[in-house]
Amino acid sequence: MTLIYSDKYLEVFYVPELNSDTLVATFNNKAILADGKSFWGQSPIKKNNWSGLGIMSKKADWFPVISEELRIKLLDIFSNYKNVVGYGFSMGAYGALKYSKLLRFTHTIAFSPQVDIDPNKVAKEDNRYRGHFKDAFSDSHGIVKSDIGGYCVAIYDSKFNLDTLHAIRLSSYGVDLVKSDYTEHATVQCIDSSVSFSQIINLLLETKLTGLYKKIKLLKKLHWNYFYTLGCRLAEKKHSLAAINVLEKSLKLGGDKEKIYIELSKLHEFNYQDSLDYAVKACIYSISGKAFNYLVGLHVKNKDYELALRVYFVAYAQIGHYIYLRNAVLLLEKLGRLQEASDLLVRLEALKLDSFVDYNALRARVSFGMSNFNDAVKYSKLAVKLNPDNEYLKKQDEKYKLALYSKGKQ
């Protein structure tokens, strides 16, 4: 592998393969930037005995510039091949299509491409990438019909509106579309081996659009993300039993356990124990607590406060973060169960939270609600000491002091 070009925007690698009449030129996505060592898609290209060329961006900037020097260098290399295939995903899919004519690709396959990220052109439709757009490139940015060259295919999820908007525009420019529904913005995940990569590229070279569709349809069903997305869609439509079965398939295929268990937890909302069990499983694989937070919100919304409190206690036992016990105190306070709230705050003493402003402020407030003005003043004083610029804490402190003073005069 040879680094053949580098400028402030790009670095380009070239790996020639003897006796190969096909070169695959890849463009990286925004998650995998240039590192001076390798390029995106390098491994499956090599395993298929094709020549490879990697155009790697140094920033997530959607390939704003291909210099004339680089263009001439690449066209000289490409002249040695019968087939020159542009290949990319998301940002890379944009690059592959944007420069398909300029670099004279014979074929291009683009997974989940954008047609533009200029907020002045697509902000109302799609603002996912507006933070990556640079005004300096506003004149040259975006794909137009005259950019498209060779045989181009875009793979997209027609059920995912954000990507569909781009696909429709590209279709009007002469790009053929292949649906990969229920994959959302992860269409390329089904190409997870050198074998599947070879199958897709060969079908592209044969311009067999129906064959591409059938192969994509088959490959996506071997990946957990398809079943996860389908399960979530079924859940949205209240097809709970079907959603559970599909999400279980996603698990068996090695899917993201936290994400899947969270969805299963939601789907079992009417079976408290099953729901809680899945929330616990979700937290085994993450410390985010998303599943527990969802369950608490659900139970509070339904006024199932006892269940909400139980979720807090299980969450604390599982994750070990004091925030869950603190939130249980807040809920008990809201319900007017101040003695229970006070008992739980005493339990929190063992965690040595006396240096936490919110702990002291909360303990002061609960003590005040129980007419224990001495403790209210004691803990309020600690809270103010820890955060002397907080005007709210100062006002509360004066309130507690006044209450204690008034009690002393009685």
C-alpha positions as CSV (number, residue, x, y, z in Angstrom):
1,M,0.0,0.0,0.0
2,T,1.3,3.4,-1.0
3,L,0.3,6.9,0.1
4,I,0.2,8.6,-3.3
5,Y,-1.2,12.0,-2.3
6,S,-1.9,14.2,0.7
7,D,-3.1,17.8,1.2
8,K,-5.0,19.7,3.9
9,Y,-8.2,17.8,3.2
10,L,-7.3,14.3,2.0
11,E,-4.8,11.5,1.9
12,V,-5.0,8.9,-0.8
13,F,-3.7,5.3,-0.7
14,Y,-3.3,3.0,-3.7
15,V,-2.9,-0.8,-3.6
16,P,-2.4,-2.3,-7.1
17,E,-3.2,-5.9,-7.7
18,L,-1.6,-7.8,-10.5
19,N,-3.9,-9.1,-13.2
20,S,-6.9,-7.2,-11.9
21,D,-9.1,-5.3,-14.4
22,T,-11.2,-3.8,-11.5
23,L,-10.2,-1.1,-9.1
24,V,-12.5,-0.1,-6.2
25,A,-12.1,3.5,-5.0
26,T,-13.6,4.0,-1.5
27,F,-14.6,7.2,0.3
28,N,-14.6,7.1,4.1
29,N,-17.6,8.0,6.3
30,K,-17.4,10.6,9.1
31,A,-16.7,8.1,11.8
32,I,-13.4,6.8,10.2
33,L,-11.0,9.6,9.3
34,A,-7.6,9.5,7.8
35,D,-4.9,8.1,10.0
36,G,-2.0,7.8,7.6
37,K,-2.0,4.0,7.9
38,S,-5.0,2.5,6.1
39,F,-8.2,3.2,4.2
40,W,-11.9,2.3,4.6
41,G,-12.8,-0.9,2.8
42,Q,-9.1,-2.0,2.4
43,S,-9.5,-5.5,3.7
44,P,-12.4,-6.8,1.6
45,I,-10.9,-5.3,-1.5
46,K,-7.6,-7.1,-0.9
47,K,-9.4,-10.4,-0.1
48,N,-11.2,-10.2,-3.5
49,N,-7.9,-9.6,-5.4
50,W,-9.0,-6.3,-6.7
51,S,-6.9,-3.2,-6.9
52,G,-7.9,-0.6,-4.2
53,L,-7.8,3.1,-3.8
54,G,-8.8,4.9,-0.6
55,I,-9.7,8.5,-0.6
56,M,-9.7,9.4,3.1
57,S,-10.8,12.8,4.4
58,K,-8.9,14.3,7.3
59,K,-12.1,15.9,8.7
60,A,-15.8,15.1,8.6
61,D,-16.2,17.8,5.9
62,W,-17.9,15.9,3.1
63,F,-15.0,16.0,0.7
64,P,-15.2,19.7,-0.3
65,V,-12.2,19.7,-2.7
66,I,-10.6,17.3,-5.2
67,S,-7.6,19.2,-6.5
68,E,-6.6,19.2,-10.1
69,E,-3.3,17.6,-9.2
70,L,-5.1,14.7,-7.6
71,R,-7.6,14.4,-10.4
72,I,-4.9,14.0,-13.0
73,K,-3.0,11.5,-10.8
74,L,-6.1,9.4,-10.3
75,L,-7.2,9.4,-13.9
76,D,-3.8,8.2,-14.9
77,I,-4.1,5.3,-12.5
78,F,-7.7,4.5,-13.5
79,S,-6.7,4.4,-17.2
80,N,-5.2,1.0,-16.4
81,Y,-8.5,-0.6,-15.5
82,K,-11.6,-1.8,-17.3
83,N,-13.8,-1.1,-14.2
84,V,-13.4,1.7,-11.7
85,V,-15.9,1.4,-8.9
86,G,-16.8,4.3,-6.5
87,Y,-17.9,3.0,-3.1
88,G,-19.0,4.8,0.0
89,F,-21.4,5.0,2.9
90,S,-23.1,8.2,4.2
91,M,-20.5,11.0,3.9
92,G,-18.5,8.6,1.7
93,A,-21.5,7.8,-0.4
94,Y,-21.8,11.5,-1.0
95,G,-18.2,11.7,-2.1
96,A,-18.5,8.7,-4.4
97,L,-21.5,10.2,-6.2
98,K,-20.2,13.8,-6.2
99,Y,-17.0,12.9,-8.0
100,S,-18.3,10.0,-10.1
101,K,-18.1,12.0,-13.3
102,L,-15.0,14.1,-12.4
103,L,-13.0,10.9,-11.7
104,R,-14.7,8.9,-14.5
105,F,-16.0,6.0,-12.4
106,T,-17.5,3.3,-14.5
107,H,-19.8,2.3,-11.6
108,T,-20.7,3.7,-8.2
109,I,-22.6,2.2,-5.3
110,A,-23.6,4.6,-2.5
111,F,-25.1,3.4,0.8
112,S,-27.3,5.9,2.5
113,P,-26.0,9.0,0.6
114,Q,-26.7,12.7,1.2
115,V,-27.3,14.9,-1.8
116,D,-26.3,18.0,0.2
117,I,-25.6,19.1,3.8
118,D,-25.9,22.8,3.1
119,P,-28.4,24.0,5.8
120,N,-29.7,26.7,3.4
121,K,-30.7,23.9,1.0
122,V,-31.8,21.0,3.2
123,A,-32.2,22.4,6.8
124,K,-36.0,22.0,6.7
125,E,-35.7,18.4,5.5
126,D,-32.5,17.2,7.2
127,N,-30.3,19.0,9.7
128,R,-28.3,16.0,10.9
129,Y,-25.1,17.3,9.4
130,R,-25.4,21.0,9.4
131,G,-22.6,21.3,11.9
132,H,-20.1,19.9,9.4
133,F,-21.0,22.3,6.6
134,K,-18.5,25.1,5.9
135,D,-19.7,28.4,4.2
136,A,-16.4,28.6,2.3
137,F,-17.6,25.7,0.2
138,S,-21.2,26.7,-0.3
139,D,-20.7,27.3,-4.1
140,S,-19.3,23.9,-4.8
141,H,-21.0,21.8,-2.2
142,G,-23.9,19.5,-3.0
143,I,-24.5,17.0,-5.8
144,V,-26.1,18.2,-9.0
145,K,-27.1,16.2,-12.1
146,S,-23.9,17.2,-14.0
147,D,-21.8,15.5,-11.2
148,I,-23.2,12.1,-11.9
149,G,-21.2,9.8,-14.2
150,G,-21.2,6.1,-15.1
151,Y,-23.7,3.7,-13.7
152,C,-24.7,4.8,-10.2
153,V,-26.8,3.0,-7.6
154,A,-27.9,4.3,-4.2
155,I,-29.0,1.9,-1.4
156,Y,-31.4,3.4,1.1
157,D,-34.2,2.7,3.5
158,S,-37.5,3.9,2.0
159,K,-39.1,3.8,5.4
160,F,-36.5,6.2,6.8
161,N,-37.7,9.6,5.7
162,L,-34.5,11.5,6.3
163,D,-32.5,9.3,3.8
164,T,-35.5,8.9,1.4
165,L,-35.5,12.7,0.8
166,H,-31.9,12.5,-0.5
167,A,-32.6,9.3,-2.5
168,I,-35.5,10.9,-4.4
169,R,-33.4,13.9,-5.4
170,L,-30.6,11.5,-6.6
171,S,-33.1,9.5,-8.6
172,S,-34.1,12.6,-10.5
173,Y,-30.4,12.9,-11.5
174,G,-30.3,9.4,-13.0
175,V,-29.1,7.4,-10.0
176,D,-30.9,4.0,-9.7
177,L,-32.3,3.2,-6.3
178,V,-32.3,0.0,-4.4
179,K,-34.5,-0.3,-1.2
180,S,-33.1,-1.7,2.0
181,D,-36.0,-1.2,4.3
182,Y,-35.8,-1.4,8.0
183,T,-32.1,-0.7,8.1
184,E,-32.4,3.1,8.6
185,H,-29.1,4.9,8.2
186,A,-27.1,1.7,8.5
187,T,-27.6,0.1,5.0
188,V,-24.0,-0.8,4.7
189,Q,-24.0,-3.0,7.8
190,C,-25.3,-5.9,5.7
191,I,-22.0,-5.9,3.8
192,D,-20.1,-7.5,6.7
193,S,-17.8,-9.9,4.9
194,S,-15.5,-10.1,1.9
195,V,-17.9,-12.5,0.3
196,S,-20.9,-10.2,0.6
197,F,-18.7,-7.4,-0.6
198,S,-17.7,-9.4,-3.7
199,Q,-21.3,-10.4,-4.4
200,I,-22.5,-6.8,-4.3
201,I,-19.7,-5.4,-6.4
202,N,-20.1,-8.1,-9.1
203,L,-23.8,-7.5,-9.3
204,L,-23.1,-3.8,-9.7
205,L,-20.6,-4.5,-12.5
206,E,-23.3,-6.6,-14.3
207,T,-25.8,-3.7,-13.8
208,K,-28.3,-6.2,-12.4
209,L,-30.5,-3.9,-10.4
210,T,-33.0,-6.7,-9.6
211,G,-30.2,-8.9,-8.5
212,L,-28.8,-6.2,-6.3
213,Y,-32.2,-5.7,-4.6
214,K,-32.6,-9.5,-4.0
215,K,-29.1,-9.8,-2.6
216,I,-29.4,-6.8,-0.3
217,K,-32.8,-8.1,0.9
218,L,-31.1,-11.4,1.7
219,L,-28.0,-10.0,3.3
220,K,-29.8,-7.5,5.6
221,K,-31.8,-10.3,7.1
222,L,-28.5,-11.9,8.3
223,H,-27.8,-8.8,10.4
224,W,-29.2,-7.9,13.8
225,N,-29.9,-4.3,12.9
226,Y,-32.6,-5.2,10.4
227,F,-34.6,-7.1,13.1
228,Y,-33.9,-4.4,15.7
229,T,-35.3,-1.6,13.4
230,L,-38.2,-3.8,12.3
231,G,-39.0,-4.6,15.9
232,C,-39.0,-0.9,16.9
233,R,-41.3,-0.1,14.0
234,L,-43.7,-2.9,15.0
235,A,-43.7,-1.6,18.6
236,E,-44.6,1.9,17.4
237,K,-47.6,0.4,15.6
238,K,-48.6,-1.4,18.9
239,H,-47.9,-4.9,17.5
240,S,-46.3,-5.8,20.7
241,L,-46.1,-9.6,20.4
242,A,-44.7,-9.5,16.9
243,A,-42.2,-6.8,18.0
244,I,-41.0,-9.0,20.9
245,N,-40.4,-11.9,18.6
246,V,-38.5,-9.9,16.1
247,L,-36.3,-8.2,18.8
248,E,-35.5,-11.7,20.2
249,K,-34.2,-12.6,16.7
250,S,-32.0,-9.5,16.8
251,L,-30.5,-10.7,20.1
252,K,-29.8,-14.1,18.7
253,L,-27.9,-12.4,15.9
254,G,-25.6,-10.7,18.3
255,G,-27.3,-7.3,18.4
256,D,-26.7,-4.4,20.7
257,K,-27.9,-5.8,24.0
258,E,-28.5,-2.5,25.8
259,K,-30.6,-1.1,22.9
260,I,-32.6,-4.3,22.5
261,Y,-33.3,-4.9,26.2
262,I,-34.5,-1.3,26.5
263,E,-37.0,-1.9,23.7
264,L,-38.1,-5.2,25.3
265,S,-38.5,-3.4,28.6
266,K,-40.9,-0.9,27.0
267,L,-42.9,-3.7,25.3
268,H,-43.5,-5.4,28.6
269,E,-44.8,-2.3,30.3
270,F,-48.0,-4.2,31.4
271,N,-46.0,-7.0,32.9
272,Y,-44.0,-5.2,35.6
273,Q,-41.6,-8.0,36.5
274,D,-40.7,-8.9,32.9
275,S,-40.2,-5.2,32.2
276,L,-38.0,-4.7,35.2
277,D,-36.0,-7.9,34.3
278,Y,-35.2,-6.5,30.9
279,A,-34.3,-3.1,32.4
280,V,-31.8,-4.9,34.6
281,K,-30.4,-6.8,31.6
282,A,-30.0,-3.6,29.7
283,C,-28.0,-2.1,32.5
284,I,-25.6,-5.1,32.6
285,Y,-24.3,-3.9,29.3
286,S,-24.3,-0.2,30.0
287,I,-24.2,2.3,32.9
288,S,-26.6,4.7,31.2
289,G,-29.7,3.6,33.0
290,K,-31.9,4.4,30.0
291,A,-34.2,1.5,30.5
292,F,-34.8,2.4,34.2
293,N,-35.4,6.0,33.3
294,Y,-38.0,5.0,30.8
295,L,-39.8,2.7,33.3
296,V,-39.9,5.4,36.0
297,G,-41.3,7.9,33.5
298,L,-43.9,5.4,32.4
299,H,-45.0,4.5,35.9
300,V,-45.1,8.1,37.1
301,K,-47.2,9.0,34.1
302,N,-49.6,6.1,35.0
303,K,-49.5,7.2,38.6
304,D,-48.1,3.8,39.6
305,Y,-45.8,5.4,42.2
306,E,-45.0,2.3,44.1
307,L,-43.7,0.7,40.9
308,A,-41.7,3.8,40.1
309,L,-40.1,3.6,43.6
310,R,-39.3,0.0,43.1
311,V,-37.6,0.7,39.8
312,Y,-35.4,3.4,41.5
313,F,-34.3,0.9,44.2
314,V,-33.5,-1.8,41.6
315,A,-31.7,0.7,39.5
316,Y,-29.5,1.7,42.5
317,A,-28.8,-1.9,43.3
318,Q,-27.8,-2.6,39.7
319,I,-25.9,0.6,38.8
320,G,-24.9,1.9,42.2
321,H,-25.3,5.6,41.5
322,Y,-26.8,7.6,44.3
323,I,-28.9,9.6,41.8
324,Y,-31.5,6.9,41.9
325,L,-31.9,7.0,45.7
326,R,-32.0,10.8,45.5
327,N,-34.7,10.7,42.8
328,A,-36.7,8.3,45.0
329,V,-36.5,10.9,47.8
330,L,-37.8,13.5,45.4
331,L,-40.7,11.3,44.5
332,L,-41.5,10.5,48.1
333,E,-41.4,14.3,48.8
334,K,-43.8,15.0,46.0
335,L,-46.2,12.3,47.4
336,G,-46.0,13.9,50.8
337,R,-44.4,10.9,52.3
338,L,-41.8,12.9,54.2
339,Q,-40.9,10.4,56.9
340,E,-40.0,7.8,54.3
341,A,-38.0,10.5,52.4
342,S,-36.2,11.5,55.6
343,D,-35.4,7.8,56.4
344,L,-34.0,7.4,52.9
345,L,-31.9,10.5,53.3
346,V,-30.4,9.1,56.5
347,R,-29.6,6.0,54.5
348,L,-27.8,8.2,52.0
349,E,-25.5,9.5,54.8
350,A,-23.5,6.3,54.5
351,L,-22.5,7.4,51.0
352,K,-20.8,10.5,52.4
353,L,-22.7,12.9,50.3
354,D,-22.4,15.8,52.7
355,S,-20.2,17.6,50.1
356,F,-23.0,17.5,47.6
357,V,-25.0,20.7,47.3
358,D,-28.2,19.0,46.1
359,Y,-28.1,16.4,48.9
360,N,-27.8,19.1,51.6
361,A,-30.5,21.3,50.0
362,L,-32.8,18.3,49.6
363,R,-32.3,17.2,53.2
364,A,-33.0,20.8,54.4
365,R,-36.2,20.9,52.4
366,V,-37.5,17.6,53.7
367,S,-36.6,18.5,57.3
368,F,-38.5,21.8,56.8
369,G,-41.5,19.9,55.5
370,M,-41.5,17.8,58.7
371,S,-41.2,21.0,60.8
372,N,-37.7,20.0,61.9
373,F,-36.4,23.5,61.6
374,N,-33.1,22.8,63.4
375,D,-32.0,20.3,60.8
376,A,-33.4,22.4,58.0
377,V,-31.1,25.3,59.0
378,K,-28.2,22.9,59.6
379,Y,-28.3,21.4,56.1
380,S,-29.3,24.6,54.4
381,K,-26.2,26.3,55.9
382,L,-24.0,23.5,54.4
383,A,-25.6,23.9,51.0
384,V,-25.0,27.6,50.9
385,K,-21.4,27.2,52.1
386,L,-20.9,24.8,49.1
387,N,-22.5,27.1,46.6
388,P,-22.4,30.7,48.0
389,D,-23.4,32.3,44.8
390,N,-26.8,30.5,44.5
391,E,-29.5,33.0,45.2
392,Y,-32.2,30.4,45.5
393,L,-30.3,28.6,48.2
394,K,-29.8,31.8,50.1
395,K,-33.5,32.6,50.0
396,Q,-34.3,29.1,51.2
397,D,-31.8,29.5,54.0
398,E,-33.4,32.7,55.2
399,K,-36.8,31.0,55.1
400,Y,-35.6,28.2,57.3
401,K,-33.9,30.5,59.7
402,L,-37.1,32.6,60.0
403,A,-39.1,29.5,60.7
404,L,-36.7,28.4,63.4
405,Y,-36.7,31.9,64.9
406,S,-40.5,32.0,64.9
407,K,-40.7,28.6,66.6
408,G,-38.3,29.8,69.3
409,K,-40.5,32.8,70.1
410,Q,-43.6,30.6,70.6
